[in-house]
């Protein structure tokens, strides 16, 4: 595992040529991670080097959208009715 975010439940793997020979092991690990609730993204090294903007965009789209936090009591705009 190259990177994991427990908050986003996201695992990112950057694979080199050796991963072409260990597809079964990678699939087994990915299956286990998915069963634990993670999303798994895999990128080839050359994809990261040659298309970093595309890789970042793919990762960004998989991140959960933060929900707005409510303001503490007494803060924010008030309508006075005037």
C-alpha positions in Angstrom: 0.0 0.0 0.0 1.5 3.3 -1.1 -1.0 5.6 0.5 -4.1 5.3 2.7 -6.6 7.7 4.0 -8.8 6.4 6.8 -10.9 9.5 6.8 -11.7 9.1 3.1 -11.5 5.3 3.2 -9.3 5.5 0.1 -6.1 3.5 -0.8 -3.9 4.5 -3.6 -1.4 2.1 -5.2 1.3 3.2 -7.6 2.5 0.1 -9.5 5.7 -0.6 -11.3 6.5 -3.3 -13.7 6.8 -5.9 -11.0 3.1 -5.7 -10.4 2.4 -7.3 -13.8 3.8 -10.5 -12.2 1.8 -10.3 -9.0 -1.7 -9.7 -10.3 -3.2 -12.4 -8.1 -1.7 -11.0 -4.9 -2.7 -7.5 -5.8 -6.3 -8.7 -6.5 -6.5 -10.6 -3.2 -5.3 -7.5 -1.3 -7.6 -5.2 -3.2 -10.6 -7.5 -2.4 -9.7 -7.6 1.3 -9.4 -3.8 1.4 -12.8 -3.3 -0.5 -14.4 -5.7 2.0 -13.1 -3.4 4.8 -14.9 -0.5 3.2 -12.0 1.1 1.3 -11.9 2.2 -2.4 -8.7 1.2 -4.1 -7.2 3.2 -6.9 -4.2 1.8 -8.9 -2.0 3.8 -11.2 1.0 2.7 -13.2 4.3 4.6 -12.5 4.4 5.9 -16.0 0.8 7.2 -15.7 1.8 9.2 -12.6 4.9 10.6 -14.3 3.2 11.3 -17.7 -0.3 12.3 -16.6 -0.1 13.6 -13.0 -3.0 16.0 -13.6 -5.2 13.2 -14.7 -4.1 11.1 -11.7 -4.8 13.9 -9.3 -8.2 14.6 -10.9 -9.1 10.9 -10.5 -8.2 10.9 -6.9 -10.0 14.1 -6.2 -13.2 12.7 -7.7 -13.1 9.8 -5.3 -12.7 11.9 -2.2 -15.9 12.3 -0.2 -17.5 15.7 -0.4 -17.2 17.3 3.0 -20.6 18.2 4.5 -20.9 21.8 5.9 -20.6 22.0 9.7 -23.4 23.9 11.4 -22.6 27.2 13.0 -22.4 27.2 16.8 -25.5 28.6 18.5 -25.7 32.4 18.4 -23.5 32.7 15.3 -24.5 33.6 11.7 -26.9 36.1 10.3 -30.1 36.9 12.1 -33.3 38.2 10.6 -34.6 41.0 12.7 -37.8 41.4 10.6 -37.1 45.1 10.0 
